[in-house]
Amino acid sequence: MTDASSADDSLPHEFDHKHSDVSGGWLRAATFGAMDGLVSNTSLIAGIGGAGVASHTIVLGGVAGLVSGAFSMALGEYTSVTTQNEQLDAEVSVEKNALRRYPDAELAELVDMFAGMGMSEETARSAAAEVHADPERALDIHVSQELGLDPSDKPSPLVAAGSSFAMFSVGAVFPLLPYLLGFASLTAGLVVGGIGLMLAGALAARFTAQSTIRGALRQLLFGAIAIGATYAIGSLIGIGIPG
């Protein structure tokens, strides 16, 4: 009969924990999208409502803000991630050329990097020689050590764009919910928007193992600053509108 502790020792260390996405893919895009949708659209209806316009105009502005903002965020994320990936590809090409032209210098460089990580000189030389025995593996190790990026684990531009579009739309619809449900109340829209900000802040804090209460209040505070400033500007402009 196999001993349970021995069986556990033979398993990869990942069996007892898992890591969140930190590569700049869907999680970052979704978080930014939701936050931006909440802050920008709640601020937008606050500014329009502060000018004293009709509820129909507030809803029209909010829907326009949702659609334009969602497409803007998605296109921005797609371009940003694509540019990041293209830059990584360019750096990989530079490193590949260096390995081809100066293999001894690159080998010495890797020995220095391994020694800097705490390996003895002998172990560092042995490990570097083993890595350089496989050109593709040598390229991956050099890129990951020098740039801190894994060339085989690039985020998807489409996933980033889709996540951003979807979560911006979800965030942006929050302050419009009272209007869409038949309650033509700016106060209700701002309250629902504030609740959405707190939920988004708390959810983001959960992903980063931080205090959910602190995350919720921090996001509400930041959102309130933007919303308050936009409402004040809308009120001032509204005063100058004749009739």
HELIX and SHEET records of a PDB file:
HELIX    1   1 ALA A    4  ASP A    9  1                                   6    
HELIX    2   2 HIS A   13  ASP A   16  5                                   4    
HELIX    3   3 TRP A   26  GLY A   50  1                                  25    
HELIX    4   4 SER A   55  ARG A  101  1                                  47    
HELIX    5   5 PRO A  103  GLY A  116  1                                  14    
HELIX    6   6 GLU A  121  HIS A  132  1                                  12    
HELIX    7   7 PRO A  135  LEU A  147  1                                  13    
HELIX    8   8 PRO A  157  VAL A  173  1                                  17    
HELIX    9   9 PHE A  174  LEU A  176  5                                   3    
HELIX   10  10 LEU A  177  LEU A  180  1                                   4    
HELIX   11  11 LEU A  186  PHE A  207  1                                  22    
HELIX   12  12 THR A  212  ILE A  239  1                                  28    
END                                                                             
